[in-house]
């Protein structure tokens, strides 16, 4: 686990007071992109380690289809319990309110997704969302680009 990425995730979690923070990594295998949860802080279980989602499925798929962030203040008002099986991170971690933000590389390709969530519904104001998005762009994106450069140079 990259300690600088983990440190940024911990700061985001603490500063914005979220119970759980999860970050995907994208795996491109012969043109088939899949997403795996790479870092999860505040998890109640280890199931996230086994979750692998194909492009277009799960929470990463929803966000990546639109290329936009997703803010859900009360999961139960949007999804019924049966639908939550399509979103395993929400289901298994019992996330009730969350913000999901795509992270773009310099070539304007999504290189990951960060989800910050709570186990109770949560009101997320426009100002809070903007501050969170700015912190992700300013801190997390930079660390992920550094990690990607290190990986490509090995």
SULQUILIN-V407167 format. One record per backbone hydrogen bond with DSSP energy under -0.5 kcal/mol. CO is the residue of the C=O (numbers start at 1). NH is the residue of the N-H. E is the energy in kcal/mol with one decimal. If there is no record, write none. Layout:
# SULQUILIN-V407167
CO_NH_E ; CO_NH_E
This chain:
# SULQUILIN-V407167
2_6_-2.6 ; 3_7_-2.3 ; 4_8_-1.9 ; 5_9_-2.5 ; 6_10_-2.5 ; 7_11_-2.3 ; 8_12_-2.6 ; 9_13_-2.6 ; 10_14_-2.5 ; 11_15_-3.1 ; 12_16_-2.2 ; 13_17_-0.5 ; 13_18_-1.9 ; 14_17_-0.6 ; 20_117_-2.7 ; 21_41_-3.1 ; 22_115_-3.1 ; 23_38_-2.8 ; 23_39_-1.8 ; 25_36_-2.0 ; 26_28_-0.5 ; 27_29_-0.7 ; 27_34_-2.6 ; 28_30_-0.6 ; 29_32_-1.6 ; 31_33_-0.8 ; 32_29_-2.2 ; 33_55_-2.1 ; 34_27_-3.2 ; 35_53_-2.9 ; 36_25_-2.4 ; 36_38_-0.6 ; 39_23_-2.8 ; 41_21_-2.2 ; 46_49_-1.6 ; 47_50_-1.7 ; 47_51_-0.7 ; 48_37_-0.5 ; 48_51_-0.7 ; 51_37_-0.8 ; 53_35_-3.2 ; 54_57_-2.2 ; 57_61_-1.9 ; 58_62_-1.8 ; 59_63_-2.0 ; 60_64_-2.8 ; 61_65_-2.0 ; 62_66_-1.1 ; 63_67_-2.4 ; 63_68_-0.8 ; 70_72_-0.5 ; 70_100_-2.8 ; 72_98_-3.0 ; 73_122_-2.4 ; 74_77_-1.5 ; 74_78_-0.6 ; 75_78_-1.3 ; 75_79_-3.1 ; 80_83_-0.8 ; 80_84_-1.1 ; 82_85_-1.1 ; 83_86_-1.9 ; 84_87_-1.7 ; 84_91_-0.5 ; 87_90_-0.8 ; 87_91_-2.2 ; 88_92_-3.1 ; 89_93_-1.4 ; 90_94_-0.5 ; 90_95_-1.8 ; 91_94_-0.8 ; 96_75_-3.5 ; 97_118_-2.7 ; 98_72_-2.6 ; 99_116_-2.7 ; 100_70_-2.4 ; 101_114_-2.4 ; 102_104_-0.5 ; 103_111_-3.1 ; 103_112_-1.1 ; 105_108_-1.6 ; 109_105_-2.6 ; 111_26_-0.7 ; 112_103_-2.8 ; 113_24_-2.5 ; 114_101_-2.8 ; 115_22_-2.9 ; 116_99_-2.2 ; 117_19_-1.0 ; 117_20_-2.3 ; 118_96_-3.1 ; 118_97_-1.5 ; 122_124_-0.5 ; 123_125_-0.6 ; 125_129_-2.6 ; 126_130_-2.6 ; 127_131_-2.3 ; 128_132_-2.4 ; 129_133_-2.9 ; 130_134_-2.3 ; 131_135_-2.1 ; 132_136_-2.4 ; 133_137_-2.4 ; 134_138_-2.9 ; 135_139_-2.7 ; 135_140_-1.0 ; 136_141_-2.7 ; 139_143_-1.8 ; 140_144_-2.5 ; 141_145_-2.4 ; 142_146_-2.1 ; 143_147_-2.4 ; 144_148_-2.5 ; 145_149_-2.3 ; 146_150_-2.3 ; 147_151_-2.4 ; 148_152_-2.4 ; 149_153_-1.5 ; 151_154_-1.1
